[in-house]
């Protein structure tokens, strides 16, 4: 699969269910826009917002590597523009929970574990 998180892709709506809309991205890949990712605000009926055969430009939110499911969004860019996290005509980047260059991982958390457990046990025993 040649897609990555944050990528903007053009596709076509192929199906609409109460929980989301299916989008075909190429001959072999289909993704899902969950109802919560269709637009900002409440969406009561997806059929009122999207139509089968409609072309859409979506942002890849997540890719499950094991089953090749792709989560898509129509509203992600709007949210980030409003929050000032994204400037117009820029693309999203994959974010990591740790600093990939320093390879910290969970070591800082592990180094405080014993201290936190002791503190928690003191609070519980009171």
N, C-alpha and C positions, 0 to 999 in steps of 0.2 A: 504494500500500500504506500503510495507516494504523498500522502497528506500529512500535515503536522498541525499541532495546536496553534491557534491564532491565525491560521491561513484563511483568507477570504476566497470562497469558491462560488461559482455560478452553477445552479442546478435547476431542476424542474420538479414541482410538486406532483407526486404520483399517487398519493393516497392521503385521506384525512380521517382520523379517528378522534374520539372525544379527548384523548390524552395528548395528541400531537399530530404532526404532519410528516409524512415520509417524503424525502427528497432524493432523487436519483442524481448522483454526481458524475458517474461515467458508466460504461457498460457493465461493470462488475461491482460497483460500490453504491450503497444506498445509506443515507443517514436519517436521523430523526430530529425534528425540531419539537421539543417538548412544549406544551401549551404555555408554560411559564416563560418561555424564551421567544414567543412570537412577537410580543410588543410590550412596552412598559404599560402598566396598568392591568386592569382585570379584563380577561378575555372569556366571555361566556360561551360563545360558539365559534369554533375555528372556521366553520363553513362561511361565516360572515366576514372573516379576515383574509382567508386564502382560498384559492380555487385550484382544482386539479388542472395540470398543464401550465400553470403560472410559472414564469421564470423568476427565481429569487437569488439574491446574493447573500450568502450566509457565512458566518464565522465558525470555524471548528473549535468547539469547547473542549472536547475530550475524545480520545480514541482508546477503546479497550483492545489491547493487543491480542488477547486470547481468542476473542470471537469477532474481531474486526468491526465492532459496532462503533458508529460515529455519532456523537452528540453535536447538534448544530444550534446556532442562535441567529435570530434576525435582529435582536435588540441589544446585543453586547456592545457594539460600537456606540450606540446612543447613550447608554449608561456611562461608559467611560468618558465620553466627550463631556457630558454634564458634570461629572466629578472632576474634570480637569486632568484625568490620568492619561488621556490620549489626545493627541493633536490631530487635526484633520489630515487625511492622506498619509497616515502612518499605519503600520500593521502591528498587531499584538505579538508579544514574544512569550515563549514558554517560561514560566516562573518555577523556580525550585525552592523547596522549603529550607534548604541549606545552601551555603555558599559552595558552589561546585568547584571553584578554583582553589579554595583553602581546604576542602575535604573535611570540614568540621563534623558533619554528620550529627549524631546524637551524643557525642562525647561531652559537650557542656552540660546536657541534662543528666547524663549518667554520673558526672562528677558531683552533682548536688543531691543525688537520690537519697543517700543515707541521712543527710541533714534534714531533708524534707520528710522522710519517714519518721524520724525521731520527733520532729516538731508536730506532725500529725498525731502521733501516738500520745503526746502530752496533751493535746487538745481533746482527744477522745476520752482520756482517763479522768478529766476534770469533772 
